[in-house]
Amino acid sequence: MKKRGIGFASAWQGLNYHFGHPDVSTVSLELTDDLRYRVGVAAADLGEGIPETLMVIISEALGGVPPEQIEFVDPDTAVTPDGGATGASRQTAITGNATLQAARQLAEVLKTAASEMLDTPPHEVFIQQGMLYGRNGAAVSLQEVVEECHRLGLSLAVTGRFVAPPTEPLDKWGQGYGVNDFSYATYIAEVEVDTETGEVEVLRLAAFVDAGKMVRRIGAEMQVEGGAAMALGFTLCEEFKQREGWPETDSFTTYLIPTVYDVPLEITAHFVDKWVPMGDLGAKGMAELVLVPVAPAVINAIYDAVRVRITQLPATPERVLTAIKAQETAAEGKQT
């Protein structure tokens, strides 16, 4: 027999460097003579899409720059500014804010150069799709403004630097301002449990995430989906076993990871998408957070389905079936 259940779980995750460690990112941005925006930052991309996210920030701040006009110098602290570690769910918020600062600085340079050409104060000039516009419909091309910058001796190479709000080490009682920001999530899981085999199939996952302003929604959605798949392995099948210090699960034949067949067809991501006071960007990280609620949501759904509480992960068919049989035995004992 197969029974279905629904479970909920909520979580929060501390972001950025903690406990007094300075958290800084620096980004260089240069507009070249052939109208390409060259970005330099040593921020290692582990698959979450740092360059794509920074492209969105630059494009929006500079009036809709096409992606093909933005290029990245390979991240290397020998030749590019340091963006800090790719960890602590910090790159979007910290390096994103540094990128926004750089893009805004470059925009101010361009507006300053264009202001006399347009007979318009710099703060009234706006950039859109490779053109700069002023009062009374006056307009000049970006190429003309770049040439004017050279004539005026204005540099088109800028640097943005963002320093996160400082934290402090915790005292001996565990008190103090150790973390400067948090993201939050609630997950809903629907599962189907086979009471004869103990097999658990996750049918649906719905994620509701508060990570501040969404900079690149498709990237956030993919982060939720990838994090859910990773966490399902931890929840249902991945188990590292040792015997006398030697690994028994030393290959993917014995250490089981989820495949496409183990991931639910329906994983939906919903975001609060609200600006938060973390620099001018208003975004928070979410990379680690999206894994956290999966296991408790699935375990609660198993309980809802078959009324057994799994207390050791992963919730393998053997463990689930053992718990079901133990419950049945206990029920029979009460009847007798």
N, C-alpha and C positions, 0 to 999 in steps of 0.2 A: 504494500500500500504506500502511496505517496501523499504526503501532507505538506501543505504550504503554511508559511508564517511570514510575518513582517516584523522587522526590528528597527529601532532608532538608536542613534548614538551621536553625541556632540563632543567637540574637542576644541582646545585652543593651543596655539603654538607660539612660543617666544621667537622673535625675529631679530636679525642683525646681531652684531657682536654683543656679548653679554659681559656683565660683572667688571666693568671698568676698562675693558679693552677698547682703545680708540678705533673708530670705524670710519674710514675715509675712502673716497674714490675720486680719481682724477681722469678726465677725458680731454683729449685734444681734438679739435675740429678745424679743418682748413678747406676753404673754397679755392679750387684751382682755376687756372686761366681757361681751361676747357669746361668749366662749370660743373665740376665733380666735387662732391663733398667727401673729403677724406677723414675718416674717423680713426683715432688711435686710442686704445685702452687695453691693458693687459687684464682681461677678464675671461677666463677659460669657459668656453661654452661646452657643457656636458650633455647637450641635447635639448635643453629647455628653450633655446632660441634667443639668446642674448642679442646677437646682431639684428635679428628681425624686430625685436622689441625696441632697440635703440633707433632703428630706422623710422619706426612710427613716431617716436618722440621728435626726432629731427625734422621729419616731414611736416608734422603739424605745426611746429614752432617756426618753420621757415616757409609757410604758405603753400604746402602741398608739393614737396619735392618728390619726383618719381623715384621709385626704389633703384632703378638702374643708374641713377646719378649719385648714389651713395655707395662708397666703397670703404672697406675696413683693412687697416694694416694688421698683419698677423699679430696676435697678442704676444708680446715679449717685453718684459720690463727693461730690456737693454735698449729698446727703441721706442716704446710706447709708455705713456703714464700708467701707473699702477691702479687697477680697479679693485684690488683686494681679492680675497679668496672667494671662490664660487662655493659658498656654503652659508649656513645660517639663514637661508632663504632671503638673501640680502641684495642680490644684483639688480633686480628690477627697481627696488626702492632707492638704493644708494647710488649705484652707477647710473640709473635712470635719471635721478635728480642732477647728477654731475653733467650728464649729457644735455639735459634741459637748460642748465645754466650756460653751457658752451653755445648751444643753438641760439639762445636769446642774446648772448653777447655778439655773435656774428650778425644776427638780425639788426642789432643797434648800429653796428659798423655800416652795414648796407644802407640803413635808413638815413644815417648821418650823411653819407656820400650822396644819396639821392635827393636829400632835402633841397639843396640849392638848384639842382637840375629840375625839380618839380615846383620850386617856389612854394614849398610847404614845410612847416616845422617837422622835425624828425618824428615826434610822437604822433603825428597825423598820417605819416606815410604807412602804407601797409603793403605786404608782399603777398602775391598770389600767382601761382602757376608760372614762375619764371619772369614775372613782371612786377614792377613797383609802381604804386599808384599814389597820387597826391590830390590836391584840391582841383576842383573844376574839371575833373576827368583827365588830368595830366597823367601821363604814363611813360616809363622808360623801361627798357629791357634789362634783365639781370646782367647781360654781357656789357651793356653800356655802363652800368653801375660798377662792375668790376674794373673796367678801364678807368673810371673816375677815381676809384679807390687807389689805384696805382699812381695816378697823377697827383693825388693829395698826400700820398705816402702813408695811407692807412693799411695796416696789416689785416689780411684776411685769414690769419691763423690765430685761433683763440684757444683758451683752456678753461674748462669748467671743473670746479672742485666742490664736492659736497661732504660735509662732516655731519654724521648722525648725532642726534642729541646724546650727550654723555651719560654713561651708566656708572655704577659704582660697585665695588666688591661687597658681598654680603658680610654682615658682622657675625660674631660668634653665635648669635641667636638665629641666624639665617634671615635677618632683616636687612632691608636696604633697597635702593632703586637699581636692581640688577639687570632689568630688561626694559628697553625703551618702547617696544611696540609688540602687539599680538595680532594674529589673525584667528578667525573663528570659523567653524564649520559644523553643520549637522547633516548626517547621512541617513537615508532610509534604504533598507535592503529587503528584498523579497526573495525567499528561498523555497526550494522544494526538497523535502527530505524523504528518502526511500527507507521506510521502516524495516524492510527485510534485508537491506544491504548496508545501511548507514550512510549511503552516498548523499552528499549535499550538492545541489545545483543552485547557483545564484542566478535568479531570473532577471532581476532588475536592481539597479543602484541609482539613487537620485541624490545628488550632492548640492547642498546649499552653502555657499561660501561667502564670507565677508573678508575680502582682501583689499579693501579700499577701492579706489578708482581703477577700472579696467583699462589698461594701456593697449593690450592686444588680445582681444577676446578669444580668438581662435587658439592662440597659444595657451591661454588659461584653460580652455576646454580640453586641449590635448594633455595638459598637465594633470587635470582631474582623471582623465581616462587612463593615462599611463600609470599614475599613482594608484588608482583603483586596481589595475591589473597586478601591479607589484604587490600590493597589500593582500590581494586574494591568495597569492602564493604563500605568504606568511600565515594567512588565516587557515587555509585548507590543505596544503600539501607539502610545503617546504619544511624539512626537518633535518638538521645536521646531527648525525649520530656518530658517537665515538665508542670504541672499546679499548680500554687500557691506554688511552691517549692516541690511538690510531683511528683515522676516519673510516667509517663504514660506508658512508654516503659520499663516495669520491668521484662520482660521475653523474651525468644527467640521466643515467638509467636508474640510479638509486636516489639521487637528490632531485625530486620532481619539482619542476617549475611550471607555471601556467602556460598553456598554449592558447591559440586563438579559440579553440573549442571550449576552453574553461572560463572564458570571459563572457559575461552576459551580453546579449545583443543590445540591450538597452542600458546605457549609462548616460544620464542627463546631468548637466551642470547648470546651476543657477547662481547668479552673483548679485550681491547687494549693490555693487557698482556705485559707491558713494565716496567722494573725495574725503581724505583724512589728513590731519595736520602732520604729515611727514615730508618736509620740504614743500616746494611748490607743485611737485608732480602729484602728490596726494594718493600714491599707491602704496600697498604693502605686499610683502612676499607671501607665497603660498606653497612653495615647492614641497616642503616636508609635511605641512599640515594635511595635504590631501590624502596621505596614507593613513593618518591616525584613526579616524572614526570607522574605517572599514571593518576591522576585526570585531569590535564590540557590536556594531550594527548587525553583522552576520550572525554572531553568537546569540544575540537577542532574538533574531529571527528564527534560529533553530529552536530556541526555547519556546517561542510562540507556536511553532509547528508541532513539536513533539513533547514539550514540557520536560525537557532534560537540559540541565545546565552544564555546558562544557567548560572545564576549568583549566585545561591544558591545550596549548596550540602546538601543531596545527590540529584542526578538527577533522581528522582523517575518518574515513568510513569505519575503521576498526574502533576508534574511540567513540564515535557517535553511536554505533550499534551496541557497544558494550554498555554505554549509559542507558540506552533504551531497554536492553535486556535486564539491567539492574533495576530499573524502574518497574518493569513488569514483575520481576521476582519479588520486589518489595510490596507491590500491590497485592500479589497472590498471598504473601505472608500475612498481610493485614486481614484478608478475607477469611483465612483459616484460623 
